[in-house]
Amino acid sequence: MKTVRSLLYKDIVGSVVLVALAFLSLFFFFDFVDDLERMARIGAGAGKAALLAAMRLPGHFYELFPIAVLIGAIITLARLAQSSEFTILRTGGLGPTRALGLLAGLAAVFAALTFVVGDYVAPQFERQRDELRARFNHDANPARRGAWLKDHRHVDGQDRNYSVRVGRVGGGGELEDVQIYEFDADGRLITRTAAAAATVDGEGLWRLRGVRRTVWNAGAATAGGPVGEVVVSEQTLDTLGWQSSLHAGVIAAAVLPASSMSTLELMRYTEHLSAQEQSAQAYSIQFWRKALYPLACFVMVALALPFAYLHGRSGGISLKVFGGIMLGISFVLLNNVAGDLGLLKNWTPWAVAAAPSLIYLGLSMAAFTWLVRFR
């Protein structure tokens, strides 16, 4: 069995690597041409365009790797079937269950690699790419985009609602151009706090610097003024502490586009939106898709396994391989369409994310069972 495992794994991994390299080379060329045009506008060279294009490769790898697994596995298994090598392996004791178990073990390695690249490698490269592109463009603020956030707390026995705007996130995670609007239970604006910069710790304590604070005291009377007149006071402070439920992880997730968030960041931000009674459907679907996407490697391997049981002498092997590849591409399309439909129809997020994998896994197992029992 060790020899059989070595044979299958070596051939499949080799084919998957070649297919992945072909895809990455193609996408690198497209990105390079696109970035070359942008860099030419600002007088930058081709080297900088190539660097920016190379930093997108981990993201492309994450998106394309399940398809590369499918195509590489189909090529290997179809070749073994056409040369009757897989028939010899079956005669030597490689039953359907054992073959499925061997490929599932390899799929687990592929799934782990997909998870690591998607959650850790690709987001870091994408953020570095944004900072490099801003630097090449001579942007004075090479930082990621800002965001609006909401918070709700009880202060001195009263409900307080906060709308927080973070203009930019600079190097080291420091927040810049921060504005905090405080409202009472009736929706009246109480305070406005503007800070040039801020840092946030893991417990949600904001340390604001360069603070300008405006306070509205509705209903207070000024000397000689009518009752109910709004009194406005302003303060200028060097530093100010503000306790919030918005900790560093939530802010980091909020300033990132959903496509470049890690699974943990998506989970944190989804929980925050739900706690603040905001719509979290889009981020919840993205979270489940991100969490379940590595499992697509199991689906791709399962789709490829029936090709090992085709008979090469019956002809049409190339057409069947092409059909299998198109089936895998249709899986990716359905996976993307399901997310959009789930958002429009407000379907259960985990069901939307899991449905394409379950459907195609069922199809592959049905085809595998039919080929084993009746062919």
C-alpha positions in Angstrom: 0.0 0.0 0.0 2.9 2.3 0.6 4.0 1.9 -3.0 0.6 2.6 -4.3 0.3 5.7 -2.1 3.6 6.9 -3.3 2.7 6.3 -6.9 -0.7 8.1 -6.7 0.5 11.0 -4.6 3.6 11.7 -6.6 1.8 11.7 -9.9 -1.2 13.8 -8.6 1.0 16.3 -6.8 3.2 16.7 -9.9 0.2 17.3 -12.1 -1.4 19.7 -9.7 1.8 21.8 -9.3 2.1 22.1 -13.1 -1.5 23.1 -13.5 -1.2 25.7 -10.7 2.0 27.1 -12.2 0.3 27.5 -15.5 -2.7 29.3 -14.0 -0.5 31.6 -11.9 1.8 32.4 -14.9 -1.3 33.4 -16.9 -2.7 35.6 -14.2 0.7 37.1 -13.4 0.9 38.1 -17.1 -2.6 39.7 -17.0 -1.8 41.6 -13.7 1.6 42.7 -15.0 0.1 44.2 -18.1 -2.5 46.0 -16.1 0.0 47.3 -13.5 2.5 48.2 -16.2 0.0 50.6 -17.7 -0.7 52.2 -14.3 2.9 52.5 -13.4 3.7 54.1 -16.7 1.3 56.9 -15.9 3.4 57.9 -12.9 6.8 57.3 -14.5 7.5 54.0 -12.6 9.4 51.2 -14.2 8.4 47.7 -15.2 10.2 46.3 -12.2 7.7 47.9 -9.8 4.8 46.7 -12.0 6.2 43.1 -11.8 6.5 43.4 -8.0 2.9 44.5 -7.6 1.7 41.7 -9.9 3.8 39.1 -8.0 2.2 40.2 -4.7 -1.2 39.2 -6.0 -0.1 35.6 -6.7 -1.0 34.2 -3.2 -4.6 35.5 -3.7 -4.8 33.9 -7.1 -3.4 30.7 -5.7 -6.1 30.6 -3.1 -8.8 31.1 -5.6 -7.5 28.8 -8.3 -6.0 26.0 -6.3 -9.1 23.8 -6.0 -9.5 23.9 -9.8 -5.9 23.0 -10.1 -6.4 20.1 -7.8 -9.4 18.9 -10.0 -7.6 19.2 -13.3 -4.3 17.7 -12.0 -6.2 14.7 -10.4 -8.3 14.1 -13.5 -5.2 14.2 -15.8 -3.4 11.7 -13.5 -6.3 9.3 -12.9 -7.4 9.4 -16.6 -3.9 8.6 -17.7 -3.7 5.7 -15.3 -7.1 4.4 -16.5 -6.1 4.7 -20.2 -2.8 2.8 -19.7 -4.6 0.2 -17.6 -2.3 0.9 -14.7 -5.2 1.6 -12.4 -6.8 -1.6 -13.5 -3.7 -3.4 -12.4 -3.8 -1.6 -9.0 -7.4 -2.7 -8.6 -6.5 -6.3 -9.4 -3.7 -6.0 -6.7 -6.3 -5.1 -4.0 -6.9 -1.4 -4.4 -10.7 -1.4 -3.8 -13.0 1.6 -4.2 -13.1 2.4 -0.4 -9.3 2.2 -0.1 -8.8 4.3 -3.2 -11.3 6.9 -1.8 -9.4 6.9 1.5 -6.0 7.4 -0.2 -7.3 10.4 -2.2 -9.1 11.8 0.9 -5.8 11.9 2.7 -4.1 13.8 -0.1 -7.2 16.2 -0.2 -6.7 16.9 3.5 -3.2 18.2 2.8 -4.4 20.3 -0.1 -7.2 21.7 2.1 -4.8 22.6 4.8 -2.5 24.4 2.3 -5.5 26.3 0.9 -6.6 27.4 4.4 -3.1 28.6 5.3 -2.6 30.6 2.1 -6.1 32.1 2.3 -6.1 33.1 5.9 -2.5 34.1 6.5 -0.4 34.5 3.3 -2.7 36.2 0.9 -4.1 38.9 3.2 -0.6 39.9 4.3 0.6 40.2 0.7 -2.6 42.1 -0.3 -2.0 44.6 2.5 1.6 45.0 1.6 0.7 45.5 -2.0 -1.7 48.3 -1.1 1.0 50.1 0.8 3.6 49.6 -2.0 1.2 50.9 -4.6 0.4 54.0 -2.5 4.2 54.5 -2.0 4.8 54.2 -5.8 2.0 56.7 -6.4 3.7 59.1 -3.9 0.6 59.1 -1.7 1.2 60.9 1.5 -1.1 58.5 3.3 -0.2 55.0 2.2 -2.9 53.5 4.4 -5.9 51.3 4.0 -9.4 52.7 3.6 -11.4 53.8 6.6 -14.8 52.7 7.9 -17.8 53.6 9.9 -18.6 51.6 13.1 -21.4 51.6 15.7 -21.2 51.0 19.4 -23.8 50.9 22.2 -23.0 51.2 25.9 -24.6 52.1 29.3 -23.1 55.3 30.8 -24.2 56.4 34.3 -27.3 54.2 34.0 -28.3 55.7 30.6 -28.1 54.3 27.1 -25.6 55.8 24.8 -25.2 55.2 21.1 -21.9 55.9 19.2 -21.1 56.3 15.6 -17.3 56.1 15.0 -15.5 57.0 11.9 -11.9 55.9 11.3 -10.4 57.8 8.4 -7.3 55.7 7.8 -5.3 52.9 9.4 -1.6 53.7 9.2 1.5 51.7 9.9 1.6 49.6 13.0 -2.2 49.7 13.3 -2.5 53.3 14.4 -5.8 54.9 13.6 -5.8 58.4 12.0 -8.5 61.0 11.5 -10.8 59.6 14.2 -14.3 61.0 14.9 -16.7 59.8 17.6 -20.3 60.9 17.7 -22.3 60.2 20.9 -26.1 60.2 20.9 -28.6 59.8 23.7 -31.5 57.3 23.9 -33.7 59.7 21.9 -31.1 60.1 19.1 -29.9 63.6 20.1 -26.3 64.4 19.5 -24.5 64.9 22.8 -20.7 65.0 22.0 -18.4 65.0 19.1 -14.8 64.0 19.6 -12.2 64.4 16.8 -8.7 63.1 17.2 -5.7 63.2 15.0 -4.6 59.7 16.0 -5.5 56.9 18.3 -4.4 53.4 19.4 -6.7 50.7 20.6 -5.8 47.8 22.9 -7.4 44.3 23.0 -9.8 45.4 25.8 -11.3 48.2 23.7 -9.6 51.2 25.4 -9.0 54.0 22.9 -6.1 56.3 23.6 -6.8 59.4 21.6 -4.2 62.1 20.8 -4.7 65.6 19.5 -8.3 65.8 20.7 -11.0 68.4 20.0 -14.2 67.7 21.9 -17.5 69.5 21.4 -20.3 69.0 24.0 -24.0 69.9 23.5 -26.0 70.3 26.7 -29.6 70.5 25.6 -32.0 72.0 28.2 -29.3 73.9 30.1 -29.9 77.6 30.7 -27.3 80.2 30.2 -27.1 83.4 32.3 -29.9 85.5 31.1 -30.8 83.1 28.3 -34.1 81.3 27.8 -34.7 77.9 29.3 -34.0 75.1 26.9 -31.3 76.8 25.0 -28.5 74.5 23.8 -25.2 75.2 25.4 -22.2 74.3 23.3 -18.7 73.9 24.8 -15.4 73.0 23.2 -12.3 71.5 24.7 -8.8 70.9 23.3 -6.9 68.0 24.9 -3.6 66.4 24.3 -4.8 62.9 25.2 -8.1 61.3 26.1 -9.1 57.8 27.0 -12.4 56.3 25.7 -13.6 52.8 26.7 -15.5 51.0 24.0 -16.5 47.5 22.9 -14.7 48.2 19.6 -11.4 46.4 20.2 -8.5 46.2 17.8 -9.7 43.1 16.1 -13.0 44.5 15.1 -11.5 47.7 13.8 -8.9 45.8 11.7 -11.7 43.7 10.2 -13.9 46.7 9.5 -11.3 48.6 7.4 -10.6 45.6 5.2 -12.7 44.5 2.2 -14.6 41.3 2.9 -12.7 39.4 0.2 -9.3 40.0 2.0 -10.4 39.3 5.5 -9.3 36.1 7.3 -11.8 33.7 8.7 -11.2 34.9 12.2 -11.6 38.6 11.2 -14.8 37.8 9.4 -16.2 36.0 12.5 -15.3 38.9 14.7 -16.8 41.5 12.5 -20.0 39.5 11.9 -20.4 39.1 15.7 -19.9 42.9 16.1 -22.5 43.7 13.5 -25.0 41.3 15.0 -24.4 42.7 18.5 -25.1 46.2 17.2 -28.3 45.1 15.4 -26.8 45.8 12.0 -27.2 43.7 8.9 -24.5 41.0 8.9 -25.9 38.8 6.1 -23.2 39.7 3.6 -20.3 39.2 6.0 -21.9 36.0 7.5 -22.1 34.4 4.0 -18.5 35.5 3.3 -17.4 33.9 6.6 -19.0 30.6 5.9 -17.7 30.6 2.3 -14.2 31.3 3.6 -14.5 28.6 6.3 -15.8 25.9 3.9 -13.7 26.8 0.9 -10.7 24.6 1.8 -13.2 21.7 1.8 -13.6 22.2 -1.9 -10.4 20.2 -2.3 -12.3 17.1 -1.1 -15.1 17.8 -3.6 -12.6 18.2 -6.4 -10.8 15.0 -5.6 -14.1 13.2 -5.4 -15.1 14.6 -8.8 -11.8 13.3 -10.2 -12.0 9.8 -8.8 -14.6 8.4 -11.2 -12.2 9.1 -14.1 -10.0 6.3 -12.8 -12.7 3.8 -13.5 -13.2 4.8 -17.1 -12.2 2.4 -19.8 -9.7 3.9 -22.2 -10.6 1.4 -25.0 -14.2 2.7 -25.1 -12.8 5.9 -26.6 -13.7 9.5 -25.9 -11.4 9.8 -22.9 -10.3 13.3 -23.9 -13.9 14.5 -24.2 -14.7 13.0 -20.8 -11.8 14.7 -19.2 -12.9 18.0 -20.7 -16.4 17.4 -19.4 -14.9 16.8 -15.9 -13.0 20.1 -16.0 -16.1 22.0 -17.1 -17.9 20.4 -14.2 -15.4 21.7 -11.8 -15.6 25.2 -13.3 -19.4 25.1 -13.0 -18.8 24.3 -9.3 -16.9 27.5 -8.8 -19.6 29.5 -10.7 -22.4 28.0 -8.6 -20.4 28.7 -5.5 -20.2 32.4 -6.4 -23.8 32.6 -7.6 -25.1 30.9 -4.5 -23.5 33.7 -2.3 -25.3 36.4 -4.3 -28.6 34.6 -4.3 -28.3 34.0 -0.6 -27.8 37.7 0.0 -30.7 38.7 -2.2 -33.1 36.0 -0.7 -31.8 36.3 2.8 -31.1 32.6 3.0 -29.3 30.9 5.9 -25.6 31.7 5.5 -24.1 28.3 6.4 -26.6 26.5 4.1 -25.8 28.9 1.2 -22.1 28.3 1.6 -22.4 24.5 2.0 -25.0 23.8 -0.7 -22.7 23.8 -3.7 -20.1 21.5 -2.1 -22.8 19.0 -0.9 -24.5 19.0 -4.3 -21.3 18.3 -6.2 -20.0 15.8 -3.6 -23.3 13.9 -4.0 -23.0 13.9 -7.8 -19.4 12.6 -7.6 -20.3 9.9 -5.2 -23.3 8.8 -7.3 -21.1 8.7 -10.4 -18.4 6.8 -8.5 -20.9 4.2 -7.2 -22.4 3.7 -10.6 -19.1 3.2 -12.3 -17.9 0.8 -9.6 -21.0 -1.3 -9.5 -22.2 -1.3 -13.1 -19.1 -0.6 -15.3 
